[in-house]
Amino acid sequence: MYLNFFGFAEAPFSIAPDPRYLYMTRSHQEALAHLLYGVNGDGGFVLLTGEVGAGKTTVCRCLLEQIPETCDVAYIFNPRLTVEELLSTICTELGIAYPAGNTSIKVFVDSINAHLLDANARGRHTVLIIDEAQNLSADVLEQMRLLTNLETNQRKLLQIILLGQPELAQMLERPAMRQLAQRIVARYHLGPLGKPEVAAYVRHRLEVAGTERQLFPEALMGRLYRLSQGVPRVINVICDRALLGAYVQGKERVDAATLAQAAREVFGRKTSRPRGLLRALTAILVVTAGGAMALVVYQRDQPSIREPAVSPAASGKARASAGAPAAAAPARSAERDAALAATMAWPANVPRARSRELAQAALVRAWGLDYGGGDLCRQAEGLGLRCRSARGGLAELRELNRPALISLRDEQGAEWQATLTGLDDQSATLVVGGETVRVALSALAAQWSGHYVVLWRVPPQVQETIQFGQRGPAVAWLDAQLADGQGGGKPPAGGDAVFDETLRRRVKQFQLAHGLIPDGIVGLQTLVRLSAVSDRTAPKLLRERGAR
């Protein structure tokens, strides 16, 4: 409801476990490291506990994005099952065949054992992840222990990761569970955020959602910490309600009174104010609906123009929707904003069916190359480029600093593609149906779905991952990019380059500096960011300072 008002591309404080929004505190890094150890280990149990809402599931989703290709994963998120049901679910998750209607535990276990032996022979590793594991019964836990008996002379055939609330650790301390407890090879408890981390956490989520504005003043962070006790999910719920309250009241950002009211509503404390806020929200919805209808009628009667001029009143309205009062803006800012489109529409004289073709052509043209038609990513390969399709926010595109194909929707809900070619603090430049337009960031946030495609460049010898222990030209390239981007020394020659522990530490430093998970794994995201920093001949998305 408040996304357009504050200029978000998506809701910043959703409680869905989206790995993009995971703020990697030291505790979260260590928790992820324990899970990664479990995935790459030689069997047994790995235990991750934490309070409700601490971020266990989000860390797990982050883990799933980094699972090696040689690893098979069975993920169970509803463990309130009998022994037979759990074994059946494991078979289903791993694609293991068993007789129809079977209820025999022995048949299930034999089928699983045969599958694990075959997977091990093919060099594959099998991991079972059980979320909300505090709900497991004693019988099921004992069956899990027995499954870890499946082994060869060198290693266990099954690694089990248990995620759960603190009660899970208490369950495993019982004398009856001592055999299972002895097989836990790594355990970690994920605690709440510290007071300094709460402010960084809020900033991180706002940036991922597409805004760098300080919507929550620093002075409120201590109070937010006390209200939430540092629990991420509680922070999300309070901040979401506070932004809604600020939107209802027409405020640029959250103040102390709005935060306090949000907390009262979240925790269910009695207050006399919600009815007033509800009436205000209803009034805003009515006025907004009426304004939207008037805008549709107005735009229908206007001719299509390349960079539509906006009246002072409309300009003020656009700035207000971005969170800044029109009356307080300097005169120069008002003149600049008057040249920006308040909304984007597909050109009436161009078939909408051509939007992807035209956007792809504009993206390739931004690299100084000719587009030959057809699939963009296949075209990119033939032109010596790589292609990345993802979903994110403006902060991510600023970090990549490359032109991007983006998906937009108009006020009627019709979808089309455009090419984002320029970005500054206030506006964006796009190629829409072959025409160049400039729009306010609030207009872009209102219509952008968050989906984007960027092109990037690395040498042909660099694959989508560079493995620890690897040697050769790809490692030499990695070493050179890190030396160039971090002020390091001269990299070794291609034949001498090895991905050793020293290079992995430098990779982690680079990842940490660029908002990536510092796991030392050189995968697609790390390669894209390295290219964005080091490829100085590539087209830039951000305008240089002083450029008009």
C-alpha positions as CSV (number, residue, x, y, z in Angstrom):
1,M,0.0,0.0,0.0
2,Y,2.9,2.4,0.8
3,L,5.4,1.2,-1.9
4,N,4.8,4.0,-4.4
5,F,4.7,6.7,-1.6
6,F,8.2,5.8,-0.4
7,G,9.6,4.7,-3.8
8,F,10.1,1.0,-3.1
9,A,10.4,-1.6,-5.8
10,E,9.0,-4.2,-3.4
11,A,8.0,-4.5,0.3
12,P,11.1,-4.1,2.4
13,F,9.9,-5.8,5.6
14,S,8.1,-8.9,4.3
15,I,8.4,-11.8,6.7
16,A,9.0,-14.3,3.8
17,P,12.5,-15.9,4.1
18,D,14.0,-14.2,1.0
19,P,17.8,-14.8,1.0
20,R,18.3,-11.4,-0.8
21,Y,17.2,-9.7,2.4
22,L,19.5,-11.7,4.7
23,Y,21.7,-9.3,6.6
24,M,24.9,-11.2,7.3
25,T,25.9,-10.4,10.9
26,R,28.9,-12.3,12.3
27,S,26.4,-14.7,13.9
28,H,24.6,-15.3,10.6
29,Q,27.9,-15.8,8.8
30,E,28.9,-18.4,11.4
31,A,25.5,-20.1,11.2
32,L,25.8,-20.4,7.5
33,A,29.4,-21.6,7.8
34,H,28.2,-24.5,10.1
35,L,25.5,-25.4,7.5
36,L,28.0,-25.3,4.7
37,Y,30.3,-27.6,6.7
38,G,27.4,-29.9,7.1
39,V,26.7,-30.0,3.4
40,N,30.3,-30.8,2.6
41,G,31.0,-33.0,5.6
42,D,31.3,-36.8,5.9
43,G,28.1,-37.6,7.6
44,G,26.4,-37.2,11.0
45,F,24.2,-34.4,12.3
46,V,24.5,-30.6,12.2
47,L,22.3,-28.7,14.6
48,L,21.2,-25.0,14.1
49,T,18.9,-23.6,16.8
50,G,17.5,-20.1,17.4
51,E,14.5,-18.3,18.8
52,V,11.4,-17.9,16.8
53,G,12.0,-15.3,14.1
54,A,15.8,-15.3,14.5
55,G,16.4,-16.1,10.8
56,K,17.1,-19.8,10.8
57,T,15.0,-20.6,7.7
58,T,16.4,-17.6,5.8
59,V,19.9,-18.8,6.5
60,C,18.8,-22.2,5.2
61,R,17.4,-20.7,2.0
62,C,20.7,-18.9,1.6
63,L,22.4,-22.3,2.0
64,L,20.2,-23.9,-0.7
65,E,21.4,-21.3,-3.2
66,Q,25.0,-22.4,-2.6
67,I,24.5,-26.2,-2.7
68,P,27.1,-27.8,-4.9
69,E,26.0,-29.5,-8.1
70,T,27.2,-32.8,-6.8
71,C,24.8,-32.7,-3.8
72,D,21.3,-34.1,-3.6
73,V,19.0,-32.4,-1.0
74,A,15.8,-33.5,0.6
75,Y,14.2,-30.5,2.4
76,I,11.4,-31.2,4.9
77,F,9.6,-28.2,6.4
78,N,6.7,-30.0,8.1
79,P,8.2,-32.6,10.4
80,R,5.0,-33.5,12.3
81,L,5.0,-36.9,10.7
82,T,5.1,-40.6,11.8
83,V,8.2,-42.6,11.1
84,E,6.6,-44.2,8.0
85,E,5.4,-40.8,6.7
86,L,8.9,-39.3,7.2
87,L,10.6,-42.1,5.3
88,S,8.0,-41.8,2.5
89,T,8.7,-38.1,2.3
90,I,12.4,-38.6,2.1
91,C,11.9,-41.1,-0.8
92,T,9.7,-38.6,-2.6
93,E,12.1,-35.7,-2.1
94,L,15.1,-37.8,-3.4
95,G,13.1,-39.5,-6.2
96,I,13.5,-43.0,-4.7
97,A,11.0,-45.6,-6.0
98,Y,9.2,-47.8,-3.5
99,P,6.2,-50.2,-3.8
100,A,2.8,-48.4,-4.0
101,G,1.0,-48.4,-0.7
102,N,4.0,-49.6,1.2
103,T,4.0,-49.0,5.0
104,S,6.9,-51.2,5.9
105,I,9.8,-49.3,7.6
106,K,12.2,-52.0,6.4
107,V,11.2,-51.6,2.7
108,F,11.6,-47.8,3.0
109,V,15.0,-48.0,4.7
110,D,16.3,-50.7,2.2
111,S,15.2,-48.4,-0.7
112,I,16.9,-45.4,0.8
113,N,20.1,-47.4,1.5
114,A,20.3,-48.7,-2.1
115,H,19.8,-45.1,-3.4
116,L,22.5,-43.8,-1.1
117,L,25.0,-46.5,-2.1
118,D,24.3,-45.8,-5.8
119,A,24.6,-42.0,-5.2
120,N,27.9,-42.4,-3.4
121,A,29.3,-44.6,-6.2
122,R,28.4,-41.8,-8.7
123,G,30.3,-39.3,-6.5
124,R,27.2,-37.6,-5.2
125,H,26.5,-36.5,-1.6
126,T,23.1,-36.6,0.0
127,V,21.8,-34.2,2.6
128,L,18.6,-34.2,4.5
129,I,17.4,-30.9,6.0
130,I,14.6,-30.8,8.5
131,D,13.2,-27.4,9.5
132,E,11.1,-26.9,12.7
133,A,12.8,-30.0,14.0
134,Q,11.7,-29.4,17.6
135,N,8.4,-30.9,16.4
136,L,10.0,-34.3,15.7
137,S,8.8,-37.1,18.0
138,A,11.3,-39.3,19.9
139,D,10.5,-42.2,17.5
140,V,11.3,-40.2,14.4
141,L,14.5,-38.8,15.9
142,E,15.6,-42.3,16.7
143,Q,14.9,-43.4,13.1
144,M,17.0,-40.4,11.9
145,R,19.8,-41.7,14.0
146,L,19.5,-45.1,12.5
147,L,19.6,-43.7,9.0
148,T,23.0,-42.3,9.7
149,N,24.2,-45.9,10.3
150,L,24.2,-46.2,6.5
151,E,27.9,-45.9,5.6
152,T,30.9,-47.1,3.7
153,N,34.3,-47.7,5.2
154,Q,35.3,-44.1,4.5
155,R,32.2,-42.0,5.2
156,K,28.5,-41.8,6.2
157,L,26.1,-41.9,3.3
158,L,23.7,-39.3,4.7
159,Q,24.2,-35.9,6.3
160,I,21.3,-34.6,8.4
161,I,20.8,-30.9,9.2
162,L,18.3,-30.1,12.0
163,L,16.9,-26.6,12.3
164,G,14.8,-25.8,15.3
165,Q,13.9,-23.7,18.3
166,P,15.9,-23.9,21.6
167,E,13.6,-26.7,22.7
168,L,15.3,-28.9,20.2
169,A,18.6,-28.6,22.0
170,Q,16.8,-29.4,25.3
171,M,15.3,-32.5,23.7
172,L,18.7,-33.8,22.6
173,E,20.1,-33.3,26.2
174,R,17.8,-36.1,27.5
175,P,19.5,-39.3,28.4
176,A,17.4,-41.2,25.9
177,M,18.8,-39.0,23.1
178,R,22.5,-39.4,24.1
179,Q,23.3,-41.7,21.1
180,L,22.0,-39.1,18.6
181,A,23.6,-36.2,20.5
182,Q,27.0,-37.9,20.2
183,R,26.7,-37.9,16.4
184,I,26.2,-34.1,16.2
185,V,29.4,-33.0,14.5
186,A,28.6,-29.2,14.5
187,R,26.1,-27.1,16.4
188,Y,25.3,-23.4,16.5
189,H,22.7,-21.2,18.3
190,L,21.6,-18.2,16.3
191,G,20.8,-15.4,18.7
192,P,19.0,-12.0,18.2
193,L,20.6,-9.0,16.7
194,G,22.7,-6.6,18.8
195,K,21.7,-2.9,19.1
196,P,24.2,-1.7,16.5
197,E,23.1,-4.5,14.1
198,V,19.5,-3.4,14.2
199,A,20.2,-0.1,12.5
200,A,22.4,-1.8,9.9
201,Y,19.7,-4.5,9.4
202,V,17.0,-1.9,8.7
203,R,19.2,0.0,6.3
204,H,20.1,-3.2,4.4
205,R,16.4,-4.1,3.9
206,L,15.5,-0.6,2.7
207,E,18.4,-0.6,0.2
208,V,17.5,-4.1,-1.2
209,A,13.9,-2.8,-1.6
210,G,15.1,0.0,-3.8
211,T,15.7,3.1,-1.6
212,E,18.6,4.7,0.2
213,R,16.6,7.2,2.1
214,Q,16.8,7.2,5.9
215,L,13.1,6.4,6.6
216,F,13.9,5.4,10.1
217,P,16.0,8.0,11.9
218,E,19.1,6.8,13.8
219,A,17.6,8.2,17.0
220,L,14.8,5.6,16.8
221,M,17.1,2.6,16.5
222,G,17.6,2.2,20.3
223,R,13.8,2.2,20.8
224,L,13.3,-0.3,17.9
225,Y,15.9,-2.6,19.5
226,R,14.2,-2.5,22.9
227,L,10.7,-3.1,21.3
228,S,11.9,-6.0,19.2
229,Q,14.6,-7.4,21.5
230,G,16.7,-7.7,18.3
231,V,14.5,-10.5,16.8
232,P,14.5,-9.9,13.0
233,R,10.9,-11.1,12.4
234,V,9.6,-8.7,15.1
235,I,11.7,-5.9,13.6
236,N,10.1,-6.6,10.2
237,V,6.5,-6.6,11.5
238,I,7.0,-3.3,13.5
239,C,8.8,-1.5,10.7
240,D,6.1,-2.6,8.2
241,R,3.4,-1.3,10.4
242,A,5.3,1.9,11.1
243,L,5.8,2.6,7.4
244,L,2.0,2.1,6.9
245,G,1.4,4.6,9.7
246,A,3.7,7.1,8.2
247,Y,2.0,6.7,4.8
248,V,-1.4,7.2,6.4
249,Q,-0.3,10.4,8.1
250,G,1.5,11.7,5.0
251,K,4.9,11.8,6.8
252,E,8.2,11.7,5.0
253,R,9.6,9.2,7.5
254,V,8.8,7.4,10.6
255,D,8.9,9.4,13.9
256,A,8.8,8.3,17.5
257,A,5.0,8.6,17.9
258,T,4.4,6.5,14.7
259,L,6.9,3.8,15.8
260,A,5.2,3.6,19.3
261,Q,1.8,3.3,17.7
262,A,3.0,0.6,15.4
263,A,4.4,-1.4,18.3
264,R,1.1,-1.1,20.2
265,E,-0.7,-2.5,17.3
266,V,1.8,-5.3,16.7
267,F,1.8,-6.4,20.3
268,G,-2.0,-6.1,20.7
269,R,-2.0,-3.4,23.3
270,K,-5.1,-1.3,23.8
271,T,-5.1,2.1,22.2
272,S,-7.7,4.6,21.1
273,R,-5.9,5.6,17.9
274,P,-6.4,2.8,15.4
275,R,-9.9,3.8,14.5
276,G,-8.7,7.3,13.6
277,L,-5.9,5.8,11.5
278,L,-8.3,3.5,9.8
279,R,-10.6,6.5,8.9
280,A,-7.5,8.4,7.6
281,L,-6.4,5.4,5.6
282,T,-9.9,5.0,4.1
283,A,-10.0,8.6,3.1
284,I,-6.5,8.3,1.5
285,L,-7.6,5.3,-0.5
286,V,-10.7,7.1,-1.7
287,V,-8.7,10.2,-2.7
288,T,-6.0,8.1,-4.4
289,A,-8.6,6.1,-6.4
290,G,-10.2,9.4,-7.6
291,G,-6.9,10.9,-8.5
292,A,-5.9,7.8,-10.4
293,M,-9.1,7.9,-12.4
294,A,-8.6,11.6,-13.2
295,L,-5.0,10.9,-14.3
296,V,-6.1,8.1,-16.6
297,V,-8.6,10.3,-18.2
298,Y,-6.1,13.1,-18.6
299,Q,-3.4,10.9,-20.1
300,R,-5.9,9.4,-22.5
301,D,-6.7,12.8,-23.9
302,Q,-3.0,13.9,-24.3
303,P,-0.8,13.2,-27.3
304,S,2.2,10.9,-26.9
305,I,5.4,13.0,-26.3
306,R,9.0,12.1,-25.8
307,E,9.8,13.8,-22.5
308,P,6.4,15.0,-21.1
309,A,6.5,18.3,-19.2
310,V,4.8,18.1,-15.9
311,S,2.9,21.1,-14.4
312,P,4.2,22.6,-11.1
313,A,1.3,21.0,-9.3
314,A,1.9,17.6,-10.8
315,S,5.6,18.0,-10.2
316,G,4.9,18.7,-6.5
317,K,2.7,15.6,-6.4
318,A,5.4,13.4,-7.9
319,R,7.9,14.7,-5.3
320,A,5.4,14.2,-2.5
321,S,5.0,10.6,-3.6
322,A,8.7,10.2,-3.3
323,G,8.5,11.4,0.3
324,A,9.6,15.1,-0.1
325,P,7.2,18.1,0.4
326,A,6.8,20.1,-2.8
327,A,6.9,23.4,-1.0
328,A,10.3,22.7,0.5
329,A,12.1,21.9,-2.7
330,P,14.6,24.4,-4.1
331,A,13.6,26.2,-7.4
332,R,16.4,24.5,-9.3
333,S,15.1,21.1,-8.2
334,A,11.5,22.1,-9.3
335,E,12.8,23.0,-12.8
336,R,14.7,19.8,-13.0
337,D,11.8,17.6,-11.9
338,A,9.5,19.4,-14.4
339,A,11.4,17.6,-17.2
340,L,10.8,14.2,-15.7
341,A,7.8,11.9,-16.6
342,A,5.5,11.2,-13.7
343,T,4.6,7.8,-15.2
344,M,5.7,5.6,-18.1
345,A,3.5,4.3,-20.9
346,W,4.2,2.2,-23.9
347,P,4.2,4.3,-27.1
348,A,0.9,4.1,-28.8
349,N,2.4,3.9,-32.3
350,V,4.6,0.8,-31.5
351,P,3.1,-2.7,-31.1
352,R,3.5,-3.8,-27.5
353,A,4.4,-7.3,-28.8
354,R,7.8,-5.9,-29.9
355,S,8.8,-4.6,-26.4
356,R,11.2,-7.4,-25.6
357,E,12.8,-7.3,-29.1
358,L,13.3,-3.6,-28.9
359,A,14.6,-3.7,-25.3
360,Q,17.0,-6.4,-26.1
361,A,18.3,-4.5,-29.1
362,A,18.8,-1.4,-27.0
363,L,20.7,-3.3,-24.4
364,V,23.1,-4.8,-26.9
365,R,23.4,-1.4,-28.6
366,A,24.5,0.1,-25.2
367,W,27.5,-2.2,-25.4
368,G,28.3,-0.9,-28.9
369,L,27.3,-4.1,-30.6
370,D,24.6,-5.1,-33.2
371,Y,21.6,-7.2,-32.1
372,G,20.9,-10.0,-34.6
373,G,17.5,-10.9,-33.2
374,G,16.3,-13.9,-31.2
375,D,17.1,-14.9,-27.6
376,L,19.2,-12.3,-25.8
377,C,21.4,-14.7,-23.8
378,R,22.3,-16.8,-26.8
379,Q,23.1,-13.6,-28.7
380,A,25.3,-12.5,-25.8
381,E,27.3,-15.7,-25.9
382,G,28.1,-15.1,-29.6
383,L,29.2,-11.6,-28.8
384,G,31.6,-12.6,-26.0
385,L,29.3,-11.6,-23.2
386,R,27.5,-13.4,-20.4
387,C,23.8,-12.9,-19.4
388,R,22.4,-12.7,-15.9
389,S,18.6,-12.7,-15.2
390,A,17.6,-12.0,-11.6
391,R,15.2,-10.0,-9.3
392,G,16.4,-7.2,-7.1
393,G,16.3,-3.5,-6.3
394,L,17.9,-0.3,-7.5
395,A,20.7,-0.7,-4.9
396,E,21.7,-4.0,-6.7
397,L,21.7,-2.3,-10.1
398,R,23.8,0.6,-8.8
399,E,26.3,-1.9,-7.5
400,L,26.4,-3.8,-10.9
401,N,26.6,-0.4,-12.7
402,R,25.5,-1.9,-16.1
403,P,22.5,-1.1,-18.4
404,A,19.7,-3.5,-17.7
405,L,16.6,-4.8,-19.4
406,I,13.7,-4.4,-16.9
407,S,10.1,-5.5,-16.8
408,L,7.4,-2.8,-16.3
409,R,3.7,-2.6,-15.8
410,D,1.4,0.3,-16.7
411,E,-1.7,1.4,-14.8
412,Q,-3.9,-1.1,-16.5
413,G,-1.6,-4.0,-15.5
414,A,-0.2,-4.6,-19.0
415,E,3.5,-5.8,-18.9
416,W,6.3,-4.7,-21.2
417,Q,10.1,-4.4,-21.3
418,A,12.3,-1.4,-21.5
419,T,16.1,-0.8,-21.2
420,L,17.5,1.1,-18.2
421,T,20.5,3.1,-19.5
422,G,21.1,5.8,-16.9
423,L,20.6,6.3,-13.2
424,D,21.3,9.1,-10.8
425,D,20.1,10.1,-7.3
426,Q,16.8,11.5,-8.6
427,S,15.9,10.0,-12.0
428,A,16.3,7.1,-14.4
429,T,16.8,7.2,-18.2
430,L,15.1,4.4,-20.2
431,V,14.7,3.4,-23.8
432,V,11.0,2.5,-24.2
433,G,9.9,1.3,-27.5
434,G,12.8,3.0,-29.2
435,E,12.2,6.3,-27.5
436,T,14.4,7.7,-24.7
437,V,12.6,9.0,-21.6
438,R,13.6,10.3,-18.2
439,V,11.5,9.5,-15.2
440,A,11.5,10.1,-11.5
441,L,12.8,7.2,-9.4
442,S,9.4,7.1,-7.7
443,A,7.7,6.5,-11.1
444,L,10.2,3.7,-11.8
445,A,9.6,2.1,-8.4
446,A,5.8,2.2,-9.0
447,Q,6.0,0.3,-12.3
448,W,9.1,-1.9,-12.1
449,S,8.5,-5.6,-11.1
450,G,12.1,-6.0,-9.8
451,H,13.0,-8.4,-12.6
452,Y,16.1,-7.4,-14.7
453,V,18.6,-8.8,-17.2
454,V,22.2,-7.5,-17.4
455,L,25.1,-8.4,-19.7
456,W,28.6,-8.7,-18.3
457,R,32.0,-9.8,-19.6
458,V,34.7,-12.2,-18.4
459,P,37.3,-14.1,-20.4
460,P,36.1,-17.4,-22.2
461,Q,38.3,-19.5,-19.9
462,V,36.4,-18.4,-16.8
463,Q,33.4,-20.7,-16.1
464,E,30.5,-20.0,-13.8
465,T,32.4,-21.2,-10.8
466,I,36.1,-21.1,-9.8
467,Q,36.8,-23.9,-7.4
468,F,39.1,-23.9,-4.3
469,G,42.3,-25.7,-5.2
470,Q,41.9,-25.0,-9.0
471,R,44.9,-23.9,-11.1
472,G,45.2,-22.2,-14.4
473,P,44.1,-19.1,-16.4
474,A,40.8,-18.7,-14.7
475,V,42.5,-18.5,-11.3
476,A,45.1,-16.0,-12.7
477,W,42.2,-13.8,-13.9
478,L,40.5,-14.0,-10.5
479,D,43.8,-13.0,-8.8
480,A,44.3,-10.1,-11.2
481,Q,40.8,-8.7,-10.7
482,L,41.2,-8.9,-6.9
483,A,44.6,-7.2,-7.1
484,D,43.2,-4.5,-9.4
485,G,40.0,-3.9,-7.3
486,Q,41.6,-4.1,-3.9
487,G,45.0,-2.5,-4.5
488,G,46.8,-5.9,-4.2
489,G,50.1,-6.7,-5.6
490,K,51.1,-8.1,-9.0
491,P,49.2,-11.4,-9.6
492,P,51.2,-14.6,-10.5
493,A,51.6,-15.9,-14.0
494,G,48.7,-18.0,-15.4
495,G,50.5,-21.3,-14.9
496,D,51.5,-20.6,-11.3
497,A,48.1,-19.3,-10.1
498,V,46.4,-21.5,-7.6
499,F,43.1,-20.9,-5.7
500,D,44.7,-21.3,-2.2
501,E,43.6,-20.2,1.3
502,T,45.2,-16.8,0.8
503,L,43.2,-16.2,-2.3
504,R,40.1,-17.4,-0.6
505,R,40.5,-14.8,2.2
506,R,40.8,-12.1,-0.5
507,V,37.6,-13.4,-2.1
508,K,35.8,-13.2,1.2
509,Q,37.1,-9.6,1.7
510,F,35.8,-8.6,-1.7
511,Q,32.4,-10.3,-1.1
512,L,32.0,-8.5,2.3
513,A,32.8,-5.2,0.7
514,H,30.2,-5.6,-2.0
515,G,27.3,-6.9,0.0
516,L,27.7,-10.6,-0.8
517,I,27.8,-13.5,1.5
518,P,31.5,-13.9,2.5
519,D,31.7,-17.6,1.9
520,G,34.9,-17.6,-0.3
521,I,33.0,-19.4,-3.1
522,V,33.5,-17.8,-6.5
523,G,30.1,-18.4,-8.1
524,L,27.9,-16.4,-10.5
525,Q,27.1,-13.5,-8.2
526,T,30.8,-13.0,-7.2
527,L,31.9,-13.2,-10.9
528,V,29.3,-10.6,-11.9
529,R,30.4,-8.2,-9.2
530,L,34.1,-8.7,-10.1
531,S,33.3,-7.9,-13.7
532,A,31.3,-4.8,-12.7
533,V,34.3,-3.4,-10.7
534,S,37.1,-4.3,-13.1
535,D,35.7,-4.0,-16.7
536,R,36.4,-0.3,-17.3
537,T,35.4,-0.5,-21.0
538,A,31.9,-1.7,-20.3
539,P,29.0,0.7,-20.5
540,K,28.1,2.3,-17.2
541,L,24.6,2.7,-15.7
542,L,25.5,5.5,-13.2
543,R,26.2,8.9,-14.6
544,E,29.6,10.4,-13.8
545,R,29.5,13.3,-11.3
546,G,29.2,16.6,-13.1
547,A,27.7,15.0,-16.3
548,R,24.4,16.3,-17.6
